[in-house]
């Protein structure tokens, strides 16, 4: 893991198409701006984990289960019970 220290207004470049900018620091929280190409998926980690889990469930369950999985996702009641996604 690369660890960098940046001040407000400073940037970090990742590859050719991602630029992170520290927009502000307040009450122990860092506000970050992300500029990326449209093809680059940018998600909060908790959302990305949820997407991975729903994709795993969809790939390991039958077609009849997909509607239930969709309802769980849409209703914000998504459960992480069941199999291992690794």
PyMOL Python script that loads the backbone (N, CA, C, O; Angstrom):
from pymol import cmd

cmd.read_pdbstr("""\
ATOM      1  N   UNK A   1       0.847  -1.168   0.000  1.00  0.00           N
ATOM      2  CA  UNK A   1       0.000   0.000   0.000  1.00  0.00           C
ATOM      3  C   UNK A   1       0.897   1.237   0.000  1.00  0.00           C
ATOM      4  O   UNK A   1       1.819   1.348   0.809  1.00  0.00           O
ATOM      5  N   UNK A   2       0.625   2.134  -0.888  1.00  0.00           N
ATOM      6  CA  UNK A   2       1.322   3.407  -0.946  1.00  0.00           C
ATOM      7  C   UNK A   2       0.579   4.389  -0.049  1.00  0.00           C
ATOM      8  O   UNK A   2      -0.638   4.533  -0.167  1.00  0.00           O
ATOM      9  N   UNK A   3       1.290   5.058   0.836  1.00  0.00           N
ATOM     10  CA  UNK A   3       0.673   6.034   1.731  1.00  0.00           C
ATOM     11  C   UNK A   3       1.240   7.402   1.402  1.00  0.00           C
ATOM     12  O   UNK A   3       2.456   7.598   1.419  1.00  0.00           O
ATOM     13  N   UNK A   4       0.360   8.350   1.102  1.00  0.00           N
ATOM     14  CA  UNK A   4       0.764   9.700   0.741  1.00  0.00           C
ATOM     15  C   UNK A   4       0.108  10.706   1.670  1.00  0.00           C
ATOM     16  O   UNK A   4      -1.006  10.492   2.148  1.00  0.00           O
ATOM     17  N   UNK A   5       0.802  11.799   1.921  1.00  0.00           N
ATOM     18  CA  UNK A   5       0.234  12.900   2.681  1.00  0.00           C
ATOM     19  C   UNK A   5       0.007  14.051   1.716  1.00  0.00           C
ATOM     20  O   UNK A   5       0.912  14.426   0.970  1.00  0.00           O
ATOM     21  N   UNK A   6      -1.188  14.608   1.724  1.00  0.00           N
ATOM     22  CA  UNK A   6      -1.536  15.713   0.840  1.00  0.00           C
ATOM     23  C   UNK A   6      -2.207  16.806   1.653  1.00  0.00           C
ATOM     24  O   UNK A   6      -2.871  16.532   2.652  1.00  0.00           O
ATOM     25  N   UNK A   7      -2.033  18.034   1.223  1.00  0.00           N
ATOM     26  CA  UNK A   7      -2.702  19.180   1.826  1.00  0.00           C
ATOM     27  C   UNK A   7      -3.909  19.543   0.979  1.00  0.00           C
ATOM     28  O   UNK A   7      -4.036  19.101  -0.163  1.00  0.00           O
ATOM     29  N   UNK A   8      -4.787  20.346   1.543  1.00  0.00           N
ATOM     30  CA  UNK A   8      -5.955  20.803   0.805  1.00  0.00           C
ATOM     31  C   UNK A   8      -5.517  21.451  -0.511  1.00  0.00           C
ATOM     32  O   UNK A   8      -4.607  22.280  -0.539  1.00  0.00           O
ATOM     33  N   UNK A   9      -6.187  21.053  -1.604  1.00  0.00           N
ATOM     34  CA  UNK A   9      -5.875  21.569  -2.932  1.00  0.00           C
ATOM     35  C   UNK A   9      -4.855  20.744  -3.692  1.00  0.00           C
ATOM     36  O   UNK A   9      -4.726  20.899  -4.906  1.00  0.00           O
ATOM     37  N   UNK A  10      -4.128  19.876  -3.011  1.00  0.00           N
ATOM     38  CA  UNK A  10      -3.132  19.050  -3.688  1.00  0.00           C
ATOM     39  C   UNK A  10      -3.801  17.838  -4.334  1.00  0.00           C
ATOM     40  O   UNK A  10      -4.900  17.438  -3.950  1.00  0.00           O
ATOM     41  N   UNK A  11      -3.118  17.266  -5.317  1.00  0.00           N
ATOM     42  CA  UNK A  11      -3.694  16.187  -6.120  1.00  0.00           C
ATOM     43  C   UNK A  11      -2.814  14.949  -6.115  1.00  0.00           C
ATOM     44  O   UNK A  11      -1.623  14.997  -5.806  1.00  0.00           O
ATOM     45  N   UNK A  12      -3.445  13.844  -6.469  1.00  0.00           N
ATOM     46  CA  UNK A  12      -2.766  12.569  -6.690  1.00  0.00           C
ATOM     47  C   UNK A  12      -3.253  12.045  -8.031  1.00  0.00           C
ATOM     48  O   UNK A  12      -4.457  12.042  -8.289  1.00  0.00           O
ATOM     49  N   UNK A  13      -2.350  11.604  -8.881  1.00  0.00           N
ATOM     50  CA  UNK A  13      -2.713  11.045 -10.180  1.00  0.00           C
ATOM     51  C   UNK A  13      -2.523   9.537 -10.138  1.00  0.00           C
ATOM     52  O   UNK A  13      -1.496   9.041  -9.675  1.00  0.00           O
ATOM     53  N   UNK A  14      -3.533   8.810 -10.630  1.00  0.00           N
ATOM     54  CA  UNK A  14      -3.476   7.355 -10.709  1.00  0.00           C
ATOM     55  C   UNK A  14      -3.626   6.972 -12.175  1.00  0.00           C
ATOM     56  O   UNK A  14      -4.646   7.262 -12.801  1.00  0.00           O
ATOM     57  N   UNK A  15      -2.614   6.327 -12.712  1.00  0.00           N
ATOM     58  CA  UNK A  15      -2.646   5.973 -14.131  1.00  0.00           C
ATOM     59  C   UNK A  15      -2.739   7.218 -14.989  1.00  0.00           C
ATOM     60  O   UNK A  15      -2.245   8.283 -14.618  1.00  0.00           O
ATOM     61  N   UNK A  16      -3.378   7.073 -16.144  1.00  0.00           N
ATOM     62  CA  UNK A  16      -3.505   8.197 -17.077  1.00  0.00           C
ATOM     63  C   UNK A  16      -4.839   8.914 -16.973  1.00  0.00           C
ATOM     64  O   UNK A  16      -5.013   9.983 -17.558  1.00  0.00           O
ATOM     65  N   UNK A  17      -5.800   8.332 -16.223  1.00  0.00           N
ATOM     66  CA  UNK A  17      -7.138   8.908 -16.310  1.00  0.00           C
ATOM     67  C   UNK A  17      -7.811   9.206 -14.971  1.00  0.00           C
ATOM     68  O   UNK A  17      -8.986   9.572 -14.947  1.00  0.00           O
ATOM     69  N   UNK A  18      -7.093   9.058 -13.860  1.00  0.00           N
ATOM     70  CA  UNK A  18      -7.720   9.315 -12.560  1.00  0.00           C
ATOM     71  C   UNK A  18      -6.897  10.355 -11.795  1.00  0.00           C
ATOM     72  O   UNK A  18      -5.687  10.212 -11.623  1.00  0.00           O
ATOM     73  N   UNK A  19      -7.588  11.406 -11.340  1.00  0.00           N
ATOM     74  CA  UNK A  19      -6.944  12.433 -10.530  1.00  0.00           C
ATOM     75  C   UNK A  19      -7.787  12.635  -9.272  1.00  0.00           C
ATOM     76  O   UNK A  19      -8.982  12.920  -9.347  1.00  0.00           O
ATOM     77  N   UNK A  20      -7.144  12.482  -8.117  1.00  0.00           N
ATOM     78  CA  UNK A  20      -7.793  12.721  -6.834  1.00  0.00           C
ATOM     79  C   UNK A  20      -7.335  14.085  -6.340  1.00  0.00           C
ATOM     80  O   UNK A  20      -6.144  14.395  -6.376  1.00  0.00           O
ATOM     81  N   UNK A  21      -8.283  14.903  -5.878  1.00  0.00           N
ATOM     82  CA  UNK A  21      -7.958  16.214  -5.337  1.00  0.00           C
ATOM     83  C   UNK A  21      -8.508  16.303  -3.923  1.00  0.00           C
ATOM     84  O   UNK A  21      -9.674  15.988  -3.685  1.00  0.00           O
ATOM     85  N   UNK A  22      -7.671  16.732  -2.983  1.00  0.00           N
ATOM     86  CA  UNK A  22      -8.133  16.963  -1.612  1.00  0.00           C
ATOM     87  C   UNK A  22      -8.853  18.312  -1.630  1.00  0.00           C
ATOM     88  O   UNK A  22      -8.228  19.359  -1.798  1.00  0.00           O
ATOM     89  N   UNK A  23     -10.179  18.270  -1.456  1.00  0.00           N
ATOM     90  CA  UNK A  23     -10.987  19.486  -1.525  1.00  0.00           C
ATOM     91  C   UNK A  23     -11.081  20.187  -0.176  1.00  0.00           C
ATOM     92  O   UNK A  23     -11.217  21.409  -0.107  1.00  0.00           O
ATOM     93  N   UNK A  24     -11.009  19.408   0.888  1.00  0.00           N
ATOM     94  CA  UNK A  24     -11.091  20.016   2.205  1.00  0.00           C
ATOM     95  C   UNK A  24     -10.927  18.993   3.305  1.00  0.00           C
ATOM     96  O   UNK A  24     -11.104  17.792   3.097  1.00  0.00           O
ATOM     97  N   UNK A  25     -10.588  19.486   4.474  1.00  0.00           N
ATOM     98  CA  UNK A  25     -10.456  18.646   5.661  1.00  0.00           C
ATOM     99  C   UNK A  25     -11.203  19.358   6.774  1.00  0.00           C
ATOM    100  O   UNK A  25     -10.903  20.508   7.097  1.00  0.00           O
ATOM    101  N   UNK A  26     -12.192  18.663   7.370  1.00  0.00           N
ATOM    102  CA  UNK A  26     -13.028  19.295   8.394  1.00  0.00           C
ATOM    103  C   UNK A  26     -13.519  18.235   9.366  1.00  0.00           C
ATOM    104  O   UNK A  26     -14.036  17.200   8.947  1.00  0.00           O
ATOM    105  N   UNK A  27     -13.362  18.482  10.647  1.00  0.00           N
ATOM    106  CA  UNK A  27     -13.828  17.566  11.688  1.00  0.00           C
ATOM    107  C   UNK A  27     -13.320  16.138  11.492  1.00  0.00           C
ATOM    108  O   UNK A  27     -14.067  15.181  11.695  1.00  0.00           O
ATOM    109  N   UNK A  28     -12.077  15.996  11.104  1.00  0.00           N
ATOM    110  CA  UNK A  28     -11.499  14.670  10.940  1.00  0.00           C
ATOM    111  C   UNK A  28     -11.922  13.936   9.682  1.00  0.00           C
ATOM    112  O   UNK A  28     -11.617  12.754   9.524  1.00  0.00           O
ATOM    113  N   UNK A  29     -12.620  14.618   8.784  1.00  0.00           N
ATOM    114  CA  UNK A  29     -13.041  14.003   7.525  1.00  0.00           C
ATOM    115  C   UNK A  29     -12.381  14.713   6.360  1.00  0.00           C
ATOM    116  O   UNK A  29     -12.207  15.932   6.364  1.00  0.00           O
ATOM    117  N   UNK A  30     -12.014  13.913   5.351  1.00  0.00           N
ATOM    118  CA  UNK A  30     -11.370  14.452   4.156  1.00  0.00           C
ATOM    119  C   UNK A  30     -12.380  14.414   3.016  1.00  0.00           C
ATOM    120  O   UNK A  30     -12.989  13.378   2.749  1.00  0.00           O
ATOM    121  N   UNK A  31     -12.551  15.536   2.354  1.00  0.00           N
ATOM    122  CA  UNK A  31     -13.423  15.578   1.171  1.00  0.00           C
ATOM    123  C   UNK A  31     -12.521  15.479  -0.048  1.00  0.00           C
ATOM    124  O   UNK A  31     -11.613  16.289  -0.238  1.00  0.00           O
ATOM    125  N   UNK A  32     -12.789  14.462  -0.877  1.00  0.00           N
ATOM    126  CA  UNK A  32     -11.946  14.175  -2.034  1.00  0.00           C
ATOM    127  C   UNK A  32     -12.766  14.310  -3.313  1.00  0.00           C
ATOM    128  O   UNK A  32     -13.880  13.795  -3.402  1.00  0.00           O
ATOM    129  N   UNK A  33     -12.215  14.997  -4.287  1.00  0.00           N
ATOM    130  CA  UNK A  33     -12.801  15.065  -5.618  1.00  0.00           C
ATOM    131  C   UNK A  33     -12.094  14.054  -6.505  1.00  0.00           C
ATOM    132  O   UNK A  33     -10.876  13.895  -6.429  1.00  0.00           O
ATOM    133  N   UNK A  34     -12.864  13.369  -7.348  1.00  0.00           N
ATOM    134  CA  UNK A  34     -12.283  12.343  -8.223  1.00  0.00           C
ATOM    135  C   UNK A  34     -12.645  12.681  -9.661  1.00  0.00           C
ATOM    136  O   UNK A  34     -13.820  12.794 -10.009  1.00  0.00           O
ATOM    137  N   UNK A  35     -11.628  12.839 -10.483  1.00  0.00           N
ATOM    138  CA  UNK A  35     -11.835  13.056 -11.914  1.00  0.00           C
ATOM    139  C   UNK A  35     -11.344  11.805 -12.625  1.00  0.00           C
ATOM    140  O   UNK A  35     -10.173  11.441 -12.519  1.00  0.00           O
ATOM    141  N   UNK A  36     -12.248  11.147 -13.352  1.00  0.00           N
ATOM    142  CA  UNK A  36     -11.900   9.893 -14.031  1.00  0.00           C
ATOM    143  C   UNK A  36     -12.654   9.814 -15.346  1.00  0.00           C
ATOM    144  O   UNK A  36     -13.673  10.478 -15.537  1.00  0.00           O
ATOM    145  N   UNK A  37     -12.137   8.991 -16.250  1.00  0.00           N
ATOM    146  CA  UNK A  37     -12.809   8.796 -17.526  1.00  0.00           C
ATOM    147  C   UNK A  37     -14.150   8.105 -17.282  1.00  0.00           C
ATOM    148  O   UNK A  37     -14.308   7.417 -16.273  1.00  0.00           O
ATOM    149  N   UNK A  38     -15.104   8.273 -18.171  1.00  0.00           N
ATOM    150  CA  UNK A  38     -16.417   7.652 -17.997  1.00  0.00           C
ATOM    151  C   UNK A  38     -16.367   6.126 -17.882  1.00  0.00           C
ATOM    152  O   UNK A  38     -17.257   5.517 -17.288  1.00  0.00           O
ATOM    153  N   UNK A  39     -15.328   5.512 -18.452  1.00  0.00           N
ATOM    154  CA  UNK A  39     -15.211   4.053 -18.402  1.00  0.00           C
ATOM    155  C   UNK A  39     -14.744   3.553 -17.034  1.00  0.00           C
ATOM    156  O   UNK A  39     -14.864   2.365 -16.737  1.00  0.00           O
ATOM    157  N   UNK A  40     -14.217   4.444 -16.209  1.00  0.00           N
ATOM    158  CA  UNK A  40     -13.676   4.066 -14.910  1.00  0.00           C
ATOM    159  C   UNK A  40     -14.785   4.068 -13.869  1.00  0.00           C
ATOM    160  O   UNK A  40     -15.434   5.090 -13.648  1.00  0.00           O
ATOM    161  N   UNK A  41     -15.000   2.926 -13.233  1.00  0.00           N
ATOM    162  CA  UNK A  41     -16.009   2.838 -12.180  1.00  0.00           C
ATOM    163  C   UNK A  41     -15.432   3.420 -10.892  1.00  0.00           C
ATOM    164  O   UNK A  41     -14.348   3.034 -10.453  1.00  0.00           O
ATOM    165  N   UNK A  42     -16.158   4.335 -10.304  1.00  0.00           N
ATOM    166  CA  UNK A  42     -15.750   4.938  -9.037  1.00  0.00           C
ATOM    167  C   UNK A  42     -16.896   4.747  -8.059  1.00  0.00           C
ATOM    168  O   UNK A  42     -17.996   5.254  -8.279  1.00  0.00           O
ATOM    169  N   UNK A  43     -16.640   4.011  -6.973  1.00  0.00           N
ATOM    170  CA  UNK A  43     -17.673   3.737  -5.970  1.00  0.00           C
ATOM    171  C   UNK A  43     -17.071   3.794  -4.577  1.00  0.00           C
ATOM    172  O   UNK A  43     -15.885   3.526  -4.384  1.00  0.00           O
ATOM    173  N   UNK A  44     -17.903   4.145  -3.615  1.00  0.00           N
ATOM    174  CA  UNK A  44     -17.493   3.989  -2.215  1.00  0.00           C
ATOM    175  C   UNK A  44     -17.307   2.505  -1.950  1.00  0.00           C
ATOM    176  O   UNK A  44     -17.996   1.682  -2.551  1.00  0.00           O
ATOM    177  N   UNK A  45     -16.386   2.149  -1.060  1.00  0.00           N
ATOM    178  CA  UNK A  45     -16.069   0.740  -0.814  1.00  0.00           C
ATOM    179  C   UNK A  45     -17.292  -0.051  -0.372  1.00  0.00           C
ATOM    180  O   UNK A  45     -17.472  -1.189  -0.806  1.00  0.00           O
ATOM    181  N   UNK A  46     -18.138   0.524   0.483  1.00  0.00           N
ATOM    182  CA  UNK A  46     -19.302  -0.227   0.949  1.00  0.00           C
ATOM    183  C   UNK A  46     -20.284  -0.517  -0.186  1.00  0.00           C
ATOM    184  O   UNK A  46     -20.953  -1.550  -0.179  1.00  0.00           O
ATOM    185  N   UNK A  47     -20.374   0.386  -1.157  1.00  0.00           N
ATOM    186  CA  UNK A  47     -21.230   0.142  -2.326  1.00  0.00           C
ATOM    187  C   UNK A  47     -20.599  -0.920  -3.216  1.00  0.00           C
ATOM    188  O   UNK A  47     -21.292  -1.813  -3.703  1.00  0.00           O
ATOM    189  N   UNK A  48     -19.289  -0.832  -3.433  1.00  0.00           N
ATOM    190  CA  UNK A  48     -18.595  -1.825  -4.260  1.00  0.00           C
ATOM    191  C   UNK A  48     -18.728  -3.223  -3.653  1.00  0.00           C
ATOM    192  O   UNK A  48     -18.929  -4.198  -4.377  1.00  0.00           O
ATOM    193  N   UNK A  49     -18.615  -3.320  -2.322  1.00  0.00           N
ATOM    194  CA  UNK A  49     -18.775  -4.619  -1.654  1.00  0.00           C
ATOM    195  C   UNK A  49     -20.187  -5.153  -1.852  1.00  0.00           C
ATOM    196  O   UNK A  49     -20.381  -6.350  -2.063  1.00  0.00           O
ATOM    197  N   UNK A  50     -21.163  -4.270  -1.786  1.00  0.00           N
ATOM    198  CA  UNK A  50     -22.558  -4.685  -1.988  1.00  0.00           C
ATOM    199  C   UNK A  50     -22.785  -5.177  -3.417  1.00  0.00           C
ATOM    200  O   UNK A  50     -23.471  -6.176  -3.635  1.00  0.00           O
ATOM    201  N   UNK A  51     -22.209  -4.477  -4.381  1.00  0.00           N
ATOM    202  CA  UNK A  51     -22.331  -4.879  -5.785  1.00  0.00           C
ATOM    203  C   UNK A  51     -21.665  -6.235  -6.007  1.00  0.00           C
ATOM    204  O   UNK A  51     -22.224  -7.095  -6.688  1.00  0.00           O
ATOM    205  N   UNK A  52     -20.461  -6.434  -5.429  1.00  0.00           N
ATOM    206  CA  UNK A  52     -19.796  -7.734  -5.564  1.00  0.00           C
ATOM    207  C   UNK A  52     -20.667  -8.839  -4.986  1.00  0.00           C
ATOM    208  O   UNK A  52     -20.794  -9.913  -5.575  1.00  0.00           O
ATOM    209  N   UNK A  53     -21.265  -8.573  -3.831  1.00  0.00           N
ATOM    210  CA  UNK A  53     -22.093  -9.585  -3.167  1.00  0.00           C
ATOM    211  C   UNK A  53     -23.345  -9.909  -3.989  1.00  0.00           C
ATOM    212  O   UNK A  53     -23.689 -11.080  -4.150  1.00  0.00           O
ATOM    213  N   UNK A  54     -24.018  -8.903  -4.499  1.00  0.00           N
ATOM    214  CA  UNK A  54     -25.231  -9.143  -5.290  1.00  0.00           C
ATOM    215  C   UNK A  54     -24.868  -9.875  -6.582  1.00  0.00           C
ATOM    216  O   UNK A  54     -25.629 -10.728  -7.039  1.00  0.00           O
ATOM    217  N   UNK A  55     -23.718  -9.555  -7.174  1.00  0.00           N
ATOM    218  CA  UNK A  55     -23.280 -10.275  -8.380  1.00  0.00           C
ATOM    219  C   UNK A  55     -22.970 -11.727  -8.060  1.00  0.00           C
ATOM    220  O   UNK A  55     -23.296 -12.624  -8.838  1.00  0.00           O
ATOM    221  N   UNK A  56     -22.342 -11.955  -6.916  1.00  0.00           N
ATOM    222  CA  UNK A  56     -22.054 -13.326  -6.500  1.00  0.00           C
ATOM    223  C   UNK A  56     -23.355 -14.100  -6.313  1.00  0.00           C
ATOM    224  O   UNK A  56     -23.491 -15.216  -6.814  1.00  0.00           O
ATOM    225  N   UNK A  57     -24.298 -13.523  -5.605  1.00  0.00           N
ATOM    226  CA  UNK A  57     -25.577 -14.205  -5.373  1.00  0.00           C
ATOM    227  C   UNK A  57     -26.300 -14.487  -6.685  1.00  0.00           C
ATOM    228  O   UNK A  57     -26.856 -15.568  -6.880  1.00  0.00           O
ATOM    229  N   UNK A  58     -26.285 -13.510  -7.577  1.00  0.00           N
ATOM    230  CA  UNK A  58     -26.962 -13.692  -8.864  1.00  0.00           C
ATOM    231  C   UNK A  58     -26.310 -14.803  -9.682  1.00  0.00           C
ATOM    232  O   UNK A  58     -26.988 -15.508 -10.430  1.00  0.00           O
ATOM    233  N   UNK A  59     -24.990 -14.957  -9.539  1.00  0.00           N
ATOM    234  CA  UNK A  59     -24.297 -15.974 -10.336  1.00  0.00           C
ATOM    235  C   UNK A  59     -24.412 -17.372  -9.734  1.00  0.00           C
ATOM    236  O   UNK A  59     -24.141 -18.358 -10.420  1.00  0.00           O
ATOM    237  N   UNK A  60     -24.805 -17.474  -8.478  1.00  0.00           N
ATOM    238  CA  UNK A  60     -24.860 -18.779  -7.821  1.00  0.00           C
ATOM    239  C   UNK A  60     -26.268 -19.239  -7.499  1.00  0.00           C
ATOM    240  O   UNK A  60     -26.450 -20.313  -6.925  1.00  0.00           O
ATOM    241  N   UNK A  61     -27.257 -18.455  -7.854  1.00  0.00           N
ATOM    242  CA  UNK A  61     -28.641 -18.819  -7.568  1.00  0.00           C
ATOM    243  C   UNK A  61     -29.408 -18.987  -8.870  1.00  0.00           C
ATOM    244  O   UNK A  61     -29.000 -18.495  -9.922  1.00  0.00           O
ATOM    245  N   UNK A  62     -30.515 -19.684  -8.774  1.00  0.00           N
ATOM    246  CA  UNK A  62     -31.345 -19.921  -9.949  1.00  0.00           C
ATOM    247  C   UNK A  62     -32.128 -18.687 -10.347  1.00  0.00           C
ATOM    248  O   UNK A  62     -32.203 -17.712  -9.600  1.00  0.00           O
ATOM    249  N   UNK A  63     -32.709 -18.742 -11.533  1.00  0.00           N
ATOM    250  CA  UNK A  63     -33.464 -17.615 -12.068  1.00  0.00           C
ATOM    251  C   UNK A  63     -34.615 -17.216 -11.149  1.00  0.00           C
ATOM    252  O   UNK A  63     -34.946 -16.035 -11.047  1.00  0.00           O
ATOM    253  N   UNK A  64     -35.223 -18.188 -10.484  1.00  0.00           N
ATOM    254  CA  UNK A  64     -36.341 -17.890  -9.582  1.00  0.00           C
ATOM    255  C   UNK A  64     -35.908 -17.019  -8.406  1.00  0.00           C
ATOM    256  O   UNK A  64     -36.710 -16.253  -7.873  1.00  0.00           O
ATOM    257  N   UNK A  65     -34.651 -17.131  -8.002  1.00  0.00           N
ATOM    258  CA  UNK A  65     -34.149 -16.358  -6.868  1.00  0.00           C
ATOM    259  C   UNK A  65     -33.795 -14.923  -7.245  1.00  0.00           C
ATOM    260  O   UNK A  65     -33.692 -14.073  -6.360  1.00  0.00           O
ATOM    261  N   UNK A  66     -33.607 -14.630  -8.520  1.00  0.00           N
ATOM    262  CA  UNK A  66     -33.133 -13.318  -8.926  1.00  0.00           C
ATOM    263  C   UNK A  66     -34.111 -12.203  -8.565  1.00  0.00           C
ATOM    264  O   UNK A  66     -33.681 -11.110  -8.198  1.00  0.00           O
ATOM    265  N   UNK A  67     -35.406 -12.452  -8.660  1.00  0.00           N
ATOM    266  CA  UNK A  67     -36.385 -11.420  -8.306  1.00  0.00           C
ATOM    267  C   UNK A  67     -36.303 -11.082  -6.824  1.00  0.00           C
ATOM    268  O   UNK A  67     -36.414  -9.916  -6.445  1.00  0.00           O
ATOM    269  N   UNK A  68     -36.109 -12.095  -5.985  1.00  0.00           N
ATOM    270  CA  UNK A  68     -35.952 -11.851  -4.549  1.00  0.00           C
ATOM    271  C   UNK A  68     -34.677 -11.058  -4.265  1.00  0.00           C
ATOM    272  O   UNK A  68     -34.680 -10.154  -3.429  1.00  0.00           O
ATOM    273  N   UNK A  69     -33.599 -11.392  -4.953  1.00  0.00           N
ATOM    274  CA  UNK A  69     -32.347 -10.663  -4.790  1.00  0.00           C
ATOM    275  C   UNK A  69     -32.545  -9.205  -5.204  1.00  0.00           C
ATOM    276  O   UNK A  69     -32.077  -8.291  -4.525  1.00  0.00           O
ATOM    277  N   UNK A  70     -33.239  -8.995  -6.316  1.00  0.00           N
ATOM    278  CA  UNK A  70     -33.498  -7.632  -6.795  1.00  0.00           C
ATOM    279  C   UNK A  70     -34.317  -6.854  -5.783  1.00  0.00           C
ATOM    280  O   UNK A  70     -34.010  -5.694  -5.509  1.00  0.00           O
ATOM    281  N   UNK A  71     -35.346  -7.460  -5.223  1.00  0.00           N
ATOM    282  CA  UNK A  71     -36.172  -6.771  -4.219  1.00  0.00           C
ATOM    283  C   UNK A  71     -35.339  -6.402  -3.000  1.00  0.00           C
ATOM    284  O   UNK A  71     -35.498  -5.315  -2.444  1.00  0.00           O
ATOM    285  N   UNK A  72     -34.457  -7.295  -2.584  1.00  0.00           N
ATOM    286  CA  UNK A  72     -33.596  -7.013  -1.437  1.00  0.00           C
ATOM    287  C   UNK A  72     -32.703  -5.816  -1.728  1.00  0.00           C
ATOM    288  O   UNK A  72     -32.511  -4.958  -0.867  1.00  0.00           O
ATOM    289  N   UNK A  73     -32.166  -5.756  -2.924  1.00  0.00           N
ATOM    290  CA  UNK A  73     -31.297  -4.641  -3.305  1.00  0.00           C
ATOM    291  C   UNK A  73     -32.100  -3.350  -3.347  1.00  0.00           C
ATOM    292  O   UNK A  73     -31.689  -2.348  -2.761  1.00  0.00           O
ATOM    293  N   UNK A  74     -33.246  -3.357  -4.037  1.00  0.00           N
ATOM    294  CA  UNK A  74     -34.057  -2.153  -4.210  1.00  0.00           C
ATOM    295  C   UNK A  74     -34.587  -1.610  -2.887  1.00  0.00           C
ATOM    296  O   UNK A  74     -34.704  -0.399  -2.703  1.00  0.00           O
ATOM    297  N   UNK A  75     -34.906  -2.518  -1.969  1.00  0.00           N
ATOM    298  CA  UNK A  75     -35.478  -2.097  -0.703  1.00  0.00           C
ATOM    299  C   UNK A  75     -34.455  -1.753   0.357  1.00  0.00           C
ATOM    300  O   UNK A  75     -34.827  -1.424   1.483  1.00  0.00           O
ATOM    301  N   UNK A  76     -33.178  -1.819   0.030  1.00  0.00           N
ATOM    302  CA  UNK A  76     -32.145  -1.504   0.989  1.00  0.00           C
ATOM    303  C   UNK A  76     -32.018  -2.533   2.100  1.00  0.00           C
ATOM    304  O   UNK A  76     -31.411  -2.260   3.136  1.00  0.00           O
ATOM    305  N   UNK A  77     -32.583  -3.707   1.892  1.00  0.00           N
ATOM    306  CA  UNK A  77     -32.567  -4.744   2.912  1.00  0.00           C
ATOM    307  C   UNK A  77     -31.604  -5.856   2.540  1.00  0.00           C
ATOM    308  O   UNK A  77     -31.765  -6.994   2.979  1.00  0.00           O
ATOM    309  N   UNK A  78     -30.638  -5.543   1.763  1.00  0.00           N
ATOM    310  CA  UNK A  78     -29.708  -6.538   1.261  1.00  0.00           C
ATOM    311  C   UNK A  78     -28.986  -7.224   2.411  1.00  0.00           C
ATOM    312  O   UNK A  78     -28.374  -6.563   3.250  1.00  0.00           O
ATOM    313  N   UNK A  79     -29.057  -8.536   2.450  1.00  0.00           N
ATOM    314  CA  UNK A  79     -28.448  -9.319   3.510  1.00  0.00           C
ATOM    315  C   UNK A  79     -27.173  -9.983   3.014  1.00  0.00           C
ATOM    316  O   UNK A  79     -27.103 -10.427   1.868  1.00  0.00           O
ATOM    317  N   UNK A  80     -26.183 -10.049   3.865  1.00  0.00           N
ATOM    318  CA  UNK A  80     -24.925 -10.673   3.482  1.00  0.00           C
ATOM    319  C   UNK A  80     -24.833 -12.121   3.963  1.00  0.00           C
ATOM    320  O   UNK A  80     -23.746 -12.698   4.004  1.00  0.00           O
ATOM    321  N   UNK A  81     -25.966 -12.699   4.323  1.00  0.00           N
ATOM    322  CA  UNK A  81     -25.931 -14.086   4.795  1.00  0.00           C
ATOM    323  C   UNK A  81     -25.720 -15.030   3.620  1.00  0.00           C
ATOM    324  O   UNK A  81     -26.000 -14.683   2.473  1.00  0.00           O
ATOM    325  N   UNK A  82     -25.232 -16.208   3.912  1.00  0.00           N
ATOM    326  CA  UNK A  82     -25.036 -17.205   2.865  1.00  0.00           C
ATOM    327  C   UNK A  82     -23.602 -17.251   2.421  1.00  0.00           C
ATOM    328  O   UNK A  82     -22.737 -16.636   3.046  1.00  0.00           O
ATOM    329  N   UNK A  83     -23.329 -17.976   1.345  1.00  0.00           N
ATOM    330  CA  UNK A  83     -22.018 -18.337   0.811  1.00  0.00           C
ATOM    331  C   UNK A  83     -20.880 -17.361   0.966  1.00  0.00           C
ATOM    332  O   UNK A  83     -21.050 -16.245   1.456  1.00  0.00           O
ATOM    333  N   UNK A  84     -19.744 -17.794   0.549  1.00  0.00           N
ATOM    334  CA  UNK A  84     -18.519 -17.012   0.621  1.00  0.00           C
ATOM    335  C   UNK A  84     -18.200 -16.531  -0.774  1.00  0.00           C
ATOM    336  O   UNK A  84     -18.162 -17.332  -1.708  1.00  0.00           O
ATOM    337  N   UNK A  85     -17.966 -15.223  -0.939  1.00  0.00           N
ATOM    338  CA  UNK A  85     -17.744 -14.679  -2.279  1.00  0.00           C
ATOM    339  C   UNK A  85     -16.308 -14.765  -2.743  1.00  0.00           C
ATOM    340  O   UNK A  85     -16.014 -14.369  -3.871  1.00  0.00           O
ATOM    341  N   UNK A  86     -15.395 -15.268  -1.916  1.00  0.00           N
ATOM    342  CA  UNK A  86     -13.978 -15.306  -2.319  1.00  0.00           C
ATOM    343  C   UNK A  86     -13.739 -16.319  -3.379  1.00  0.00           C
ATOM    344  O   UNK A  86     -12.606 -16.482  -3.832  1.00  0.00           O
TER     345      UNK A  86
END
""", "prot")
cmd.dss("prot")
cmd.show_as("cartoon", "prot")
cmd.util.cbc("prot")
cmd.orient("prot")
